[in-house]
Amino acid sequence: MRRFLLAVSLLALSGTPLSAKTTPAKAPAKTATKPAAKKPATVRPGVMIDPGLRQVIDDKHRKPENVARDKYRHPAQTLTFFGLQPNMTVIEMIPGNGWYSEMLIPYLADQGHYIAAVSPKAMDDFRAFLATDADRYGKAQVVPFNAGQPNSFAPDGTVDMILTFRNIHNLLGSPDQPGDGNAPQAFADWFRALKPGGVLGVVEHRLPENMDTAREKKTGYVKRSTLIRLALAAGFQWAGASDVNANPKDDHDHPDGVWDLPPTYQAGDKDKAKYTAIGESDRMTMRFVKPDPNAPAAGDAQPSLSTDPAALEEKPEAPEKAEVPEKAEAPESPR
């Protein structure tokens, strides 16, 4: 009787009904753990966003129409992935209307140096953009970029980072231009300008590998393999990839290519609702490095550099050592 009363008291304290059936606790299973989910083999700098970078991104002086595009372009994550620091000398290639420039220039103003490489026909417009706010943009340097010709943006080997956003398709040229158009010369110029260990950061509209390569010169989309090939041919090493600017809604198949999508809407009101729902294009974000012969040997804290495109394939993530059973199955081969 005393044991029964004691059991009733314990059940009341635990909130378990007397009618509830209890199941004996099972010993931890000793079966092999499931393979970890696949994810791209990428090199990612620290996830923390520099407060100074966050400040220029959130600055009230940015144009509202530019701020509205942050959800597609992810400037904080993109620039952090590239490894941008406020004391760097940075070249922005073909900056267009200054979407990134209005953040990069004030971010680099105090400790670094911003250089815009602008085509001659766009020079007046970009200088007019800089003149809209001399206090914020007054320290920017502007140099000409002549596509297809050797260019010297700065003394050789003095630049920390070169950034190019959605420009590779323009450098590849039109279907009338043979081969890779003006791209090889541009990559050679970038390689020469960078310091050993300097970074080339590229964002570009992504063409799936199973689509016709000829579409690169018609649609604005470029294959990942094409970008890698151009960079490696110039002497760069691959140092990471990110899907931060990927858009799975984009099927890459539009009558006027990327220009049917926002913000261009090449087709006008035709299918505009459909293109608005897709958003801006699917984009690849790639980081390359100019080799540094004096760099320390790769270790736990160093990025894994590669000149082998096969190293860019997705690989299964290794499970934590503590979870690996003695006779765990080998992980799948890379796709």
Secondary structure, 3 states (H helix, E strand, C coil): CHHHHHHHHHHHHHCCCCCCCCCCCCCCCCCCCCCCCEECCCCCCCCCCCHHHHHHHCCCCCCHHHHCCHHHHCHHHHHHHHCCCCCCEEEEECCCCCCCHHHHHHHHCCCCEEEEEECHHHHHHHHHHHHCCHHHHCCCEEEECCCCCCCCCCCCCCEEEEEEECCHHHHHCCCCCCCCCCHHHHHHHHHHHEEEEEEEEEEEEEECCCCCHHHHHHHCCEEHHHHHHHHHHHCCEEEEEECCCCCCCCCCCCCCHHHHCCCCCCCCCCCHHHHHHHCCCCEEEEEEECCCCCCCCCCCCCCCCECCHHHHCCEECCCCHHHCCCCCCCCCCCC
